[in-house]
Amino acid sequence: MTGEDSPRVFISPPLILAAFVGVGLLIDTGQKATGIAMAAAVLTGLVGLALITAALGLFFRSNTRPEPWRPANFLVAAGPYRYTRNPMYLGMTLVGLAVALAFASLATAVLTILAAFIVDRAVIRREEAYLSRRFGQAYHDYRRTVRRWL
């Protein structure tokens, strides 16, 4: 690690979610959903992927890195960031819940929510402290107008 200021996040949030979803599927193999449940799974997954894709696109166009362990060059507050401060994490959570729906797996749903809680406590709080240091009043104003999750 360099001397640069950063959120000091040491684990990848997508890996946290993927590990918890994987364990959920191992615990509760369930069966494939059909009908309305499968349609809900597909819709939920597509919304999650759209949030992730839109957020990543904004980061790249703003010339700032999405990795939470890297310094930020720009405060992204457009697109889905107008409605949630964490569209990538929300998107990942929705994808995890979509997998739970698709495989009718209660364990996967519960572990996805647990993973989101861990990301909230171990990653997002560090990111928010860093962004407050990095962007000061601009980030404070943003936090007052946009919710963390929804």
Secondary structure, 3 states (H helix, E strand, C coil): CCCCCCCCCCCCHHHHHHHHHHHHHHHCCCCCCCHHHHHHHHHHHHHHHHHHHHHHHHHHHCCCCCCCCCCCCCCCCCHHHHCCCCHHHHHHHHHHHHHHHHCCCHHHHHHHHHHHHHHHHHHHHHHHHHHHHHHCHHHHHHHHHCCCCC
